[in-house]
Amino acid sequence: MLKKPPKLKSTIRSKAKGNVDIATLFAIELLTLLFLNSLAEEAKAKAFEEKSATIRAHHVKAVSKKVLRKARG
C-alpha cells in the first residue's frame, strides 16, 4: 500500500470540516499526480519547441495557465 506524504494528508484534514476517508485522500493524490504529469508534459513540449534540452522554470510558467484551464474542465 502506498504511504501518504504527511504534509498533504495533514493539510487536507486540517482544511476539511469533518473526517476524510482514505479513499478520498487517494483520489486527491491521484488527481494531483495527473495534474503534475500533464504540466510536465506540456513544459517538455514547450522546451522542445525552443530547442532546449532542459525544462526550465519559464517553460513551466509559460504553459501553466493553459494546463490549469484544461484541468478545470
CNS distance restraints for C-alpha pairs under 8 A (distance, minus, plus):
assign (resid   4 and name CA) (resid   8 and name CA) 7.41 0.50 0.50
assign (resid   4 and name CA) (resid   9 and name CA) 6.61 0.50 0.50
assign (resid   5 and name CA) (resid   9 and name CA) 6.45 0.50 0.50
assign (resid   6 and name CA) (resid  10 and name CA) 5.94 0.50 0.50
assign (resid   7 and name CA) (resid  11 and name CA) 5.94 0.50 0.50
assign (resid   8 and name CA) (resid  12 and name CA) 6.15 0.50 0.50
assign (resid   9 and name CA) (resid  13 and name CA) 6.24 0.50 0.50
assign (resid   9 and name CA) (resid  25 and name CA) 7.06 0.50 0.50
assign (resid  10 and name CA) (resid  14 and name CA) 5.99 0.50 0.50
assign (resid  11 and name CA) (resid  15 and name CA) 6.24 0.50 0.50
assign (resid  12 and name CA) (resid  16 and name CA) 6.16 0.50 0.50
assign (resid  12 and name CA) (resid  25 and name CA) 7.91 0.50 0.50
assign (resid  13 and name CA) (resid  17 and name CA) 7.97 0.50 0.50
assign (resid  13 and name CA) (resid  18 and name CA) 7.84 0.50 0.50
assign (resid  13 and name CA) (resid  19 and name CA) 7.14 0.50 0.50
assign (resid  13 and name CA) (resid  20 and name CA) 6.38 0.50 0.50
assign (resid  16 and name CA) (resid  20 and name CA) 7.19 0.50 0.50
assign (resid  20 and name CA) (resid  24 and name CA) 6.60 0.50 0.50
assign (resid  20 and name CA) (resid  25 and name CA) 7.23 0.50 0.50
assign (resid  21 and name CA) (resid  25 and name CA) 6.63 0.50 0.50
assign (resid  22 and name CA) (resid  26 and name CA) 6.30 0.50 0.50
assign (resid  23 and name CA) (resid  27 and name CA) 6.16 0.50 0.50
assign (resid  24 and name CA) (resid  28 and name CA) 6.16 0.50 0.50
assign (resid  25 and name CA) (resid  29 and name CA) 6.17 0.50 0.50
assign (resid  26 and name CA) (resid  30 and name CA) 6.06 0.50 0.50
assign (resid  27 and name CA) (resid  31 and name CA) 6.17 0.50 0.50
assign (resid  28 and name CA) (resid  32 and name CA) 6.10 0.50 0.50
assign (resid  29 and name CA) (resid  33 and name CA) 6.16 0.50 0.50
assign (resid  30 and name CA) (resid  34 and name CA) 6.16 0.50 0.50
assign (resid  31 and name CA) (resid  35 and name CA) 6.11 0.50 0.50
assign (resid  32 and name CA) (resid  36 and name CA) 6.21 0.50 0.50
assign (resid  33 and name CA) (resid  37 and name CA) 6.02 0.50 0.50
assign (resid  34 and name CA) (resid  38 and name CA) 6.24 0.50 0.50
assign (resid  35 and name CA) (resid  39 and name CA) 6.17 0.50 0.50
assign (resid  35 and name CA) (resid  71 and name CA) 7.21 0.50 0.50
assign (resid  36 and name CA) (resid  40 and name CA) 6.07 0.50 0.50
assign (resid  37 and name CA) (resid  41 and name CA) 6.18 0.50 0.50
assign (resid  38 and name CA) (resid  42 and name CA) 6.18 0.50 0.50
assign (resid  38 and name CA) (resid  67 and name CA) 7.20 0.50 0.50
assign (resid  39 and name CA) (resid  43 and name CA) 6.12 0.50 0.50
assign (resid  39 and name CA) (resid  60 and name CA) 7.18 0.50 0.50
assign (resid  39 and name CA) (resid  63 and name CA) 7.35 0.50 0.50
assign (resid  39 and name CA) (resid  64 and name CA) 6.79 0.50 0.50
assign (resid  39 and name CA) (resid  67 and name CA) 6.19 0.50 0.50
assign (resid  40 and name CA) (resid  44 and name CA) 6.01 0.50 0.50
assign (resid  40 and name CA) (resid  60 and name CA) 7.47 0.50 0.50
assign (resid  41 and name CA) (resid  45 and name CA) 6.30 0.50 0.50
assign (resid  42 and name CA) (resid  46 and name CA) 6.23 0.50 0.50
assign (resid  42 and name CA) (resid  60 and name CA) 7.85 0.50 0.50
assign (resid  42 and name CA) (resid  63 and name CA) 6.40 0.50 0.50
assign (resid  42 and name CA) (resid  67 and name CA) 7.72 0.50 0.50
assign (resid  43 and name CA) (resid  47 and name CA) 6.12 0.50 0.50
assign (resid  43 and name CA) (resid  55 and name CA) 6.54 0.50 0.50
assign (resid  43 and name CA) (resid  59 and name CA) 5.27 0.50 0.50
assign (resid  43 and name CA) (resid  60 and name CA) 5.08 0.50 0.50
assign (resid  43 and name CA) (resid  62 and name CA) 7.81 0.50 0.50
assign (resid  43 and name CA) (resid  63 and name CA) 6.25 0.50 0.50
assign (resid  44 and name CA) (resid  48 and name CA) 6.15 0.50 0.50
assign (resid  44 and name CA) (resid  55 and name CA) 6.08 0.50 0.50
assign (resid  44 and name CA) (resid  59 and name CA) 7.79 0.50 0.50
assign (resid  45 and name CA) (resid  49 and name CA) 6.24 0.50 0.50
assign (resid  46 and name CA) (resid  50 and name CA) 6.48 0.50 0.50
assign (resid  46 and name CA) (resid  59 and name CA) 6.03 0.50 0.50
assign (resid  46 and name CA) (resid  63 and name CA) 7.60 0.50 0.50
assign (resid  47 and name CA) (resid  51 and name CA) 6.21 0.50 0.50
assign (resid  47 and name CA) (resid  52 and name CA) 5.12 0.50 0.50
assign (resid  47 and name CA) (resid  53 and name CA) 6.99 0.50 0.50
assign (resid  47 and name CA) (resid  54 and name CA) 6.88 0.50 0.50
assign (resid  47 and name CA) (resid  55 and name CA) 5.71 0.50 0.50
assign (resid  47 and name CA) (resid  56 and name CA) 7.71 0.50 0.50
assign (resid  47 and name CA) (resid  59 and name CA) 6.14 0.50 0.50
assign (resid  48 and name CA) (resid  52 and name CA) 5.72 0.50 0.50
assign (resid  48 and name CA) (resid  53 and name CA) 7.09 0.50 0.50
assign (resid  55 and name CA) (resid  59 and name CA) 6.28 0.50 0.50
assign (resid  55 and name CA) (resid  60 and name CA) 7.59 0.50 0.50
assign (resid  56 and name CA) (resid  60 and name CA) 6.79 0.50 0.50
assign (resid  57 and name CA) (resid  61 and name CA) 6.20 0.50 0.50
assign (resid  58 and name CA) (resid  62 and name CA) 5.96 0.50 0.50
assign (resid  59 and name CA) (resid  63 and name CA) 6.60 0.50 0.50
assign (resid  60 and name CA) (resid  64 and name CA) 5.88 0.50 0.50
assign (resid  61 and name CA) (resid  65 and name CA) 7.68 0.50 0.50
assign (resid  63 and name CA) (resid  67 and name CA) 6.27 0.50 0.50
assign (resid  64 and name CA) (resid  68 and name CA) 6.05 0.50 0.50
assign (resid  65 and name CA) (resid  69 and name CA) 6.12 0.50 0.50
assign (resid  66 and name CA) (resid  70 and name CA) 6.25 0.50 0.50
assign (resid  67 and name CA) (resid  71 and name CA) 6.10 0.50 0.50
assign (resid  68 and name CA) (resid  72 and name CA) 6.32 0.50 0.50
assign (resid  69 and name CA) (resid  73 and name CA) 6.90 0.50 0.50
